[in-house]
């Protein structure tokens, strides 16, 4: 006896794709509200925008919106409604289009507050107290948190430059004076 069996699959967008769809819905609704204002019409409320969202999901031009769950897209419309409410209550500026966010660059924190941003010398003796940094090589003095922030910024810039150029970077790259001109030596 032959047995026939069927499987049903549903492909769901990942988190990044859902965020992009939310950004698209927010920006499209904002553009629509601006257009209505320029034509002298009243702005649509949340319920009116939800009706339009249903139309957008069913239209052939934006049918890909139907691939995402409707709740995150509706939340984008609620966010726009809240942004308008805050604007009219003078608690915020006029709503702006949402832009794609910058990627987060992971930087290893080892020795970032022990490395001199001026000469690149790494030593535990550079940081005698929690707050004060003083390089034993060149005499550079600064708040230890500022020194850590400078070194992390340099390492992030170096990593980003290597990702863009395709170069291979050593783990400690980006923490030496020659990598960036942020700190000025006072010695």
N, C-alpha and C positions, 0 to 999 in steps of 0.2 A: 504494500500500500504506500502510495506517495503522499507525503505530507507537505502542504504549502504553508509557508510562514512568511509574514510580512513584518517589517520593522518601521517604526515611524520616528524620525529624528527631527529635532528642532534646534536650529543654530541660533544662539543668542550672542549679541554683541558683547565684547569684553568691556571692562570699566572705562578704558580710555575712549572707546567708540561711543559709549553712552554719554560721557562728558562732552564729546564733540557734538553729539546730537542736541544735548541740552543747550550748549553754547549757540548752536545754529537756531534753535527755536527761540531763545532769548533775543538774539540779534534780529531775527526776522520779525518778531512781535514788536520790538522796539522801533524798527524801521517803519512798520505799519502804523504804529501810534504817532510817530513823527509826521508821516504822510497825512494821516487824518487831521492832525492839528494844523498843518499847512493849508489844508482844504477847508478849514473852518468847522470841522466836525468834532463831536465830543470823542474823548478817548474811550476805548472799549474797556469794560471791566473784565474781571477774571472769567466770568461765565461766557462772555462773548469771545474771548480769546480761546477758551477751551473748545468752543464750536469751530473756530477756525483751525485749531490744532487737528481736530477730527478731519476737516477738509484737507489739510496738508498731508495727513497720513494716508488719505484715500486718493490723493491726486497722483498722476503718473510722474510728474516732475520730482516729487519728494516722497515717493513710495517707500524709500529706504527708511523713513521715519517709523514706518509700521513694524520694522524689525526690532525696535526697542520697546521695552515695557512703557506703558503710557504714563505711569506715575512719575518717573524722573522728568519727563517732558512737561507734565503739568506743574511740577515743582519749579521748573524754570519760569513758567508763567506767573506763579505765585511770587517768585523772587522779583520779577519785573513789577508786579503790582505793588509789592512792598517798597521797591525803589522809588516808584512814583509817589507813594504815600509819604515817604520820608522827604522827598523833594518838596512836595506841596506843604508839608509841615515845617519846612525850612530846617530840617535836621541833616540834609545831605545835598550834594550837587545833583544836577540833572543826570538821569541814568545814562550810562555810556555802553557802547558795544563791548561785549566780553572778548578778550583777546586770549590767544593761546599762551599758557604759562611757560616760563623757562624751565628747563630740566634741572633737577637737583644733582649736584656733582658731589660725590662722596670723596672726602679727603681724610686720609688716616691722621689721627690727632697726635701720634707719637712725636714727642720732642718739639711740638709747635710753640710751647711756652718756655722752652730751654734753648731755642735756636736764636742767635742774634740776627735781627733783620738787616743789620748794617754790614757785618763781616762774615756771617754764616757760621760762626763758631757755635758748636753744640756742647753744652756742659750743664750738669745739675747745679754747679756752683754759680751759674748765671742767675739763678733764681733762689736767693737765700730766704725770702719771705713769700707769702701767698700773693702779696700785692706788688712787690717791687722786683723789677728786672734790671740787672746791671751786668753787662758783659765783662768777663774777666780778661778777654783779649784786647778789646778796643775801648772799653769804658762807656759804651752806649747805655743810657739809662732811660727807662720808660716804665709805665704801668705794665705789669705782666699780662693782663688781659688784652691790652692793646697790642702787645708783641705777639700774643697767640693769634689774635684776629688778623694781623698783618701777614703772618706766616701761613695761615689757613687760606687767606685771600690769594696769596701768591701761588700756593699749591693748587688751588682751584683753577686759577688762570692757566697755569702750566698744563694741568690735565685737560682742560678744554682745548688749548692750543694743540696738544698732541692728538686729541680725538678728531679735531678738524683736519689736521695734516696727515693723520694716519701713522704718526711716528710712535715708536715704543718708548715709554717713559719709565724710569726707575722709580721705586716707591717713594724715595725721599726727594724726588725732583720737585722744584717749585718753591723750595724753602731757602734758597740761597740768594744773596744780594744781587747777583748777576741776572737772576730770573725776572726781577721786577724792580722798578725804581720807587717803591712806595715810601720806605723809610729813608730819612736823611741822617747820615752820621754826624754827631756833634763832637766827636773826639778830636 
